[in-house]
Amino acid sequence: MNRPGLMPRRGFLRFSAAALFAAALSGIAPGLTPDANAEIGKPEKPNLKLGFIKLTDMVPLAIAYEKGYFAEEGLSVTLEAQSNWKVLLDRVISGELDGAHMLAGQPIAATIGFGTQAHVITAFSMDLNGNAITVSNAVWQEMKKNIPAKDGKPAHPVKADALKPVVEQYRKRGKPFNMGVVFPVSTHNYEMRYWLAAGGIHPGFYAPHKGDIAGQIKADVLISVTPPPQMPATLEAGTIYGYCVGEPWNQQAVFKGIGVPVITDYEIQKNNPEKVFGVTQAWADRNPNTHLRLVKALIRAGYWLDAENNKNRPEAVKIISQSNYVGADYAVIANSMTGTFEYEKGDKRAVPDFNVFFRYHATYPFYSDAVWYLTQMRRWGQIPEARPDAWYMEMAKKIYRPDIYAIAAKELIAEGKLKASDFPDFAKESGFKPAQKGFIDGIVYDGRKPNAYLGKFKIGLKGQDKL
């Protein structure tokens, strides 16, 4: 999958990316750059290997490659599928990969030292939404008894209240209720836990300070890790009774007739941040121009994916259905990526924002998104002790880099490839979204007040709580 690199069109630069980075780090407000028209220098490392997991939301990487956006930035890129999220992260940290499609929680967890410790950053958010929770056919039949009907179909969103009696039945029989997520710091883990807790089902705590990283302390449901492509087979084998995963592995369960997606993550948390593009801080320091050029190419890919009301999605589905990308049938991927989502077999509904790659400023790395992940890590014990609000802000700004994003975006504007109106107003942008509604439990999230937010939950650690 190598494409010969093209030399940059410009043979000189008015300000080097390194100089811009230094300015951004020496007191200029995050999100701002000293010169909106500063050109980016030649890539320090033009030959790159980037990793991904076989999921629909790796698609910005595929489009940046297939549409020649990487090549236009003077980059010769190899895209390589990885076996699981841990291997992917380890290979980025070791330098075997230059960067990768990552779970949003991975740069955060690595930097704060939960699991593998390394300073990993992101200057590009790959997408919003894109996940769902699927249960086995047998569990669904029991759940349906507890779900009101609307127009002859189960009313949505389906809350975990409908699952609670099923879990209790299993517990009375002495049978653990097993569910799967893709990684301990994945969005899927936090979405699953959020949904369960909103329905009064305790998903369990972590206690890393005691050596307990299973996340099953006090749990009503036992959540374990399964790689995304293996989810349907694990469900079919009866090892787990439900899972939270990205596409196409929920729709695969529908097509195989082995399970039913009961809720999308859009219904759990409207427009939730999902994957990011991650590199180590050390790599970014060595290759500032290369990093900026990667971000430029990925921004263009995100824009193409959402352009003109998703008109390019069928072409994108065709591309990633190839075995070297996601390797699932076109129909399975298209079932969600083209603006619909199929729940129970035959129950296909319009979900135009199931996958978002650019609109709503999806590509911008908001600090408030990083803070939300940190609150969930604290809520479930991955951060075992209370931290002041200032700590959450400090960590967010260490990991999420809107200053780098802004340099890349301004260059695209200067080149006429995108418009200023396509982006946040960098002169005013704080990196914090307004207080967010749209959560399934009705709780409002304000990224500037993480501890006050944690205090609103009935289930989960808060304040000075410690296991």
C-alpha positions in Angstrom: 0.0 0.0 0.0 2.9 2.4 -0.6 2.3 5.4 -2.7 5.4 7.3 -3.9 5.8 10.6 -2.0 5.5 13.9 -3.9 7.7 16.8 -3.0 5.9 19.8 -1.5 4.9 22.4 -4.0 6.6 25.2 -2.0 10.4 25.3 -1.9 10.7 27.6 1.1 8.9 28.6 4.2 8.2 31.9 5.9 7.9 30.3 9.4 8.9 26.7 10.1 6.5 24.4 11.9 9.1 24.1 14.7 9.1 27.8 15.2 5.3 27.9 15.3 5.3 25.0 17.9 7.8 26.9 20.0 5.6 30.0 19.9 2.5 28.0 20.8 4.3 26.5 23.8 5.8 29.7 25.0 2.7 31.5 26.2 0.5 31.9 23.1 -3.0 30.8 24.0 -3.8 27.2 22.9 -5.6 27.1 19.6 -3.8 30.2 18.3 -0.8 30.6 16.1 1.4 33.7 15.5 0.7 33.8 11.8 -2.3 32.5 10.0 -0.5 32.4 6.7 2.6 30.6 7.9 3.7 27.9 5.5 4.7 24.5 6.7 8.2 23.2 5.8 9.3 20.0 4.2 8.5 16.8 6.0 11.4 15.6 8.2 10.3 12.0 7.7 8.4 11.5 4.4 8.2 7.7 4.6 5.6 6.6 7.2 3.9 3.5 8.6 0.6 4.2 10.2 -1.5 1.6 12.1 -5.2 1.0 12.4 -7.8 -1.5 13.6 -10.3 -3.0 11.2 -13.2 -0.7 12.0 -15.3 1.6 9.9 -13.9 4.7 11.6 -10.4 4.1 10.3 -11.8 5.5 7.1 -10.1 8.9 7.2 -6.7 7.2 6.9 -7.9 5.2 3.9 -9.4 8.2 2.2 -6.3 10.4 2.9 -4.3 7.6 1.2 -6.6 6.7 -1.7 -7.4 10.3 -2.6 -3.8 11.3 -2.6 -4.0 13.7 0.3 -0.9 12.2 2.0 1.0 12.2 -1.3 0.1 15.9 -1.9 1.8 16.6 1.5 5.0 14.9 0.4 4.3 11.8 2.4 4.7 8.2 1.3 2.4 6.3 3.6 2.0 2.6 4.4 -1.2 1.7 6.2 -1.0 -1.5 8.3 -3.8 -3.3 10.2 -3.0 -4.2 13.8 -4.2 -7.3 15.7 -5.5 -5.4 18.7 -5.4 -2.1 20.5 -2.6 -3.0 22.9 -0.3 -4.1 20.1 -1.1 -0.9 18.2 -0.3 1.3 21.1 2.9 -0.6 22.0 4.1 -0.3 18.4 3.5 3.5 18.3 5.4 3.9 21.6 8.3 1.7 20.4 8.5 3.6 17.1 7.6 0.6 14.9 4.6 2.8 13.8 4.8 6.5 13.3 1.2 7.1 14.4 -2.1 5.3 14.5 -5.9 5.4 14.6 -6.4 5.1 18.3 -9.1 4.9 21.0 -9.5 8.4 22.4 -8.7 7.0 25.8 -5.4 5.6 24.8 -3.3 8.8 24.6 -4.9 9.9 27.9 -4.4 6.6 29.8 -0.8 6.3 28.5 0.1 9.8 29.6 -1.4 9.5 33.1 0.1 6.1 33.5 -2.9 3.8 33.5 -1.4 0.7 31.8 1.5 1.3 29.5 3.1 4.7 30.4 4.3 7.1 27.6 3.5 10.7 26.6 1.1 10.3 23.7 -0.7 13.2 22.1 -3.4 13.9 19.6 -4.0 16.9 17.3 -6.8 15.3 15.3 -10.1 13.7 16.3 -11.1 11.1 13.8 -14.9 11.0 14.3 -18.0 11.3 16.4 -20.3 8.4 17.3 -20.1 5.1 15.4 -20.6 2.5 18.2 -23.6 0.4 19.4 -24.4 -2.1 22.1 -25.5 -5.5 20.8 -27.0 -8.4 22.8 -27.7 -12.0 22.0 -31.0 -13.1 20.5 -32.0 -14.8 23.8 -31.2 -11.8 25.9 -33.1 -9.6 23.4 -36.2 -11.7 23.7 -36.2 -11.2 27.4 -35.5 -7.5 27.2 -38.3 -6.9 24.8 -40.8 -7.8 27.5 -39.7 -4.7 29.4 -39.6 -2.3 26.4 -42.7 -0.2 25.4 -43.8 -0.4 21.8 -44.2 2.5 19.4 -45.8 2.0 15.9 -45.4 -1.8 16.4 -41.7 -1.6 17.1 -39.6 -1.3 20.3 -39.4 2.4 21.4 -36.0 3.9 21.3 -33.7 4.7 22.9 -33.7 1.4 24.7 -32.5 2.0 28.3 -30.7 -0.5 30.5 -33.7 -0.6 32.7 -35.0 -3.2 30.3 -31.9 -5.3 30.8 -31.8 -5.1 34.6 -34.5 -7.8 35.2 -32.6 -10.1 32.8 -29.4 -9.6 34.7 -31.1 -10.2 38.0 -32.5 -13.5 36.7 -29.1 -14.7 35.7 -27.7 -13.7 39.2 -30.5 -15.7 40.9 -29.5 -18.7 38.9 -25.9 -18.2 40.0 -24.8 -17.4 36.5 -22.6 -14.4 35.8 -23.8 -12.0 33.1 -20.8 -11.5 30.8 -20.4 -8.6 28.4 -17.6 -7.5 26.1 -15.8 -4.3 25.3 -12.7 -3.7 23.1 -10.3 -2.3 25.6 -10.2 -1.0 29.2 -9.8 2.7 28.1 -12.0 2.5 25.0 -15.0 4.7 24.4 -17.0 1.4 24.2 -16.1 0.6 27.8 -17.2 4.0 29.1 -20.4 3.9 26.9 -21.3 0.5 28.1 -20.7 1.5 31.8 -22.6 4.7 31.3 -25.6 2.9 29.8 -25.7 0.2 32.4 -25.3 2.6 35.4 -28.0 4.9 34.0 -30.3 1.8 34.2 -29.3 1.0 37.8 -26.9 -1.8 36.8 -23.4 -1.6 38.5 -20.7 -2.2 35.9 -17.9 -2.6 38.4 -14.8 -0.7 39.6 -11.1 -0.9 38.8 -8.5 -0.6 41.6 -5.1 -0.3 39.9 -3.5 0.8 43.2 -4.3 -2.6 44.6 -3.3 -4.5 41.4 -6.9 -5.0 40.3 -7.3 -4.0 36.6 -10.2 -6.3 35.8 -12.8 -3.7 36.5 -15.3 -6.1 38.1 -15.3 -5.0 41.8 -18.9 -4.8 43.0 -20.1 -5.5 39.5 -23.6 -6.7 38.6 -22.3 -7.4 35.1 -18.8 -8.7 34.3 -17.2 -6.7 31.5 -14.2 -8.2 29.8 -12.1 -7.4 26.7 -12.5 -8.9 23.2 -10.9 -7.5 20.0 -13.5 -5.9 17.7 -13.5 -8.4 14.8 -14.0 -11.3 17.2 -17.0 -9.8 18.9 -19.7 -11.6 16.8 -18.0 -15.0 17.1 -17.6 -14.6 20.8 -21.3 -13.7 21.2 -22.3 -16.6 19.0 -20.2 -19.0 21.1 -22.1 -17.9 24.2 -19.0 -16.6 26.0 -20.5 -13.2 26.3 -24.2 -12.1 26.2 -23.7 -8.7 24.8 -21.0 -6.2 23.7 -20.2 -2.6 22.8 -18.1 -2.2 19.6 -17.8 0.0 16.6 -19.0 -0.9 13.1 -19.3 -3.0 11.2 -19.4 -5.6 14.0 -22.8 -4.7 15.3 -24.4 -4.9 11.9 -22.5 -8.1 11.3 -24.4 -9.7 14.2 -27.7 -8.6 12.5 -26.6 -10.1 9.1 -25.5 -13.3 10.7 -28.7 -13.5 12.7 -26.9 -14.0 16.0 -27.7 -10.8 17.9 -29.6 -7.5 18.1 -28.1 -4.0 18.5 -30.2 -2.3 21.1 -28.8 1.2 21.3 -26.3 3.3 19.4 -23.8 5.5 21.2 -25.4 8.5 19.7 -28.4 7.7 21.8 -26.3 7.3 24.9 -24.3 10.5 24.4 -25.2 12.7 21.5 -22.2 13.3 19.2 -19.7 11.7 21.5 -16.0 11.8 20.5 -14.7 8.5 19.3 -11.3 7.7 17.8 -8.2 10.0 17.5 -5.0 10.0 15.5 -2.2 9.5 18.0 1.6 10.0 18.0 4.1 10.1 20.8 5.2 13.5 22.0 8.8 12.6 21.2 7.9 11.7 17.6 6.0 15.0 17.2 9.0 16.9 18.6 11.3 15.3 16.0 8.9 15.6 13.1 6.8 18.8 13.5 6.4 19.4 9.8 5.5 15.8 9.1 3.0 15.9 11.9 1.3 19.0 10.5 1.2 17.5 7.0 -0.5 14.4 8.4 -3.1 16.5 10.2 -3.7 18.5 7.0 -4.3 15.3 5.0 -6.6 13.9 7.6 -8.7 17.1 7.9 -9.2 16.9 4.1 -10.3 13.3 4.4 -12.8 14.1 7.1 -14.2 16.9 5.0 -14.5 14.7 1.9 -16.4 12.0 4.0 -19.1 14.5 5.2 -19.2 16.7 2.0 -22.6 17.5 0.5 -24.7 15.5 2.9 -22.5 12.4 2.8 -22.6 12.0 -0.9 -19.2 10.3 -0.9 -20.1 7.6 1.6 -21.0 4.8 -0.9 -17.5 5.3 -2.5 -15.9 5.3 0.9 -17.7 2.1 1.9 -16.5 0.4 -1.3 -12.9 1.4 -0.5 -12.8 0.2 3.1 -14.7 -3.0 2.3 -11.4 -4.2 0.7 -9.5 -6.8 2.7 -6.5 -4.5 3.3 -8.8 -2.1 5.2 -11.9 -3.3 7.1 -12.6 -6.4 5.0 -16.3 -6.7 5.6 -19.0 -7.0 3.0 -20.1 -3.7 1.4 -23.7 -4.2 2.5 -22.7 -4.7 6.2 -20.6 -1.5 6.3 -23.2 0.5 4.3 -25.9 -0.5 6.7 -24.6 2.1 9.2 -22.2 4.3 7.3 -24.7 5.6 4.7 -27.1 7.2 7.2 -29.2 4.2 8.4 -28.8 1.7 11.2 -30.5 -1.7 11.5 -31.5 -2.8 15.0 -33.6 -6.0 15.1 -33.6 -7.7 11.7 -35.8 -5.6 9.4 -36.0 -2.7 11.9 -33.9 -0.2 9.9 -34.1 3.4 10.9 -32.6 6.6 9.7 -29.6 7.7 11.8 -27.9 10.3 9.7 -25.3 11.1 12.3 -24.3 7.6 13.2 -20.9 8.3 11.7 -19.7 11.9 11.7 -16.2 12.7 10.3 -16.2 16.5 9.9 -19.4 18.4 10.7 -19.9 19.8 14.2 -16.2 20.4 14.2 -15.7 16.7 14.7 -12.0 16.8 13.8 -11.1 19.5 16.3 -9.4 18.1 19.5 -11.5 19.8 22.2 -10.0 19.8 25.7 -13.5 19.1 27.1 -13.5 15.8 25.2 -10.3 14.8 27.0 -11.7 15.9 30.4 -14.8 13.8 29.8 -12.7 10.7 29.4 -10.8 11.6 32.5 -14.0 11.9 34.5 -15.0 8.4 33.4 -11.6 7.0 34.3 -12.1 8.5 37.8 -15.7 7.4 38.0 -14.8 3.7 37.5 -11.6 3.7 39.6 -8.9 3.8 36.8 -7.9 7.1 38.5 -8.1 5.8 42.1 -7.8 9.1 44.0 -9.6 12.5 43.9 -8.0 15.1 41.7 -8.7 18.8 41.7 -10.3 20.4 38.6 -7.0 22.0 37.7 -5.4 18.6 37.3 -8.0 17.6 34.7 -7.3 20.8 32.8 -3.6 20.3 32.9 -3.8 16.7 31.6 -6.2 17.7 28.8 -3.9 20.4 27.6 -0.9 18.1 27.8 -2.5 15.5 25.5 -5.0 17.2 23.2 -3.3 19.7 20.9 -5.7 22.2 19.2 -2.7 24.5 18.7 -1.2 22.0 16.2 -4.6 21.5 14.6 -5.0 25.2 14.1 -1.7 25.6 12.3 -2.7 22.8 9.8 -6.2 24.2 9.4 -4.9 27.7 8.7 -2.6 26.3 6.0 -5.5 24.6 4.3 -7.4 27.8 4.4 -4.4 29.8 2.9 -4.1 27.2 0.2 -7.8 27.5 -0.7 -8.6 23.9 0.0 -11.0 24.7 2.9 -12.7 27.8 4.2 -12.4 29.6 7.5 -16.1 28.9 8.1 -15.3 25.2 8.0 -13.5 25.5 11.3 -14.0 26.9 14.8 -13.1 30.6 15.2 -9.5 30.0 16.3 -9.2 33.6 17.6 -12.0 32.9 20.1 -12.0 29.1 20.6 -11.2 28.0 24.2 -11.2 24.3 23.5 -14.2 23.8 25.7 -17.6 23.0 24.3 -20.6 24.6 25.9 -22.3 22.5 28.6 -23.5 19.4 26.8 -26.9 17.8 27.0 -28.0 14.7 25.1 -27.0 12.0 27.6 -29.4 9.2 28.2 -29.6 9.9 31.9 -30.3 13.6 31.4 -27.2 14.7 33.2 -25.5 17.8 31.8 -21.7 17.8 31.3 -19.6 20.9 31.7 -16.0 20.2 30.9 -14.8 23.1 33.1 -16.3 21.5 36.2 -15.3 17.8 36.2 -15.7 17.2 39.9 -19.1 18.8 40.0 -20.1 16.6 37.1 -18.9 13.4 38.9 -20.9 14.4 41.9 -24.2 14.1 39.9 -23.9 10.3 39.4 -25.6 7.8 41.8 -23.2 5.0 40.7 -19.5 5.7 40.5 -16.6 7.2 42.5 -16.8 10.9 43.3 -15.2 13.4 45.7 -12.8 11.7 48.1 -14.2 8.2 47.4 -11.5 5.5 47.3 -11.7 1.7 47.1 
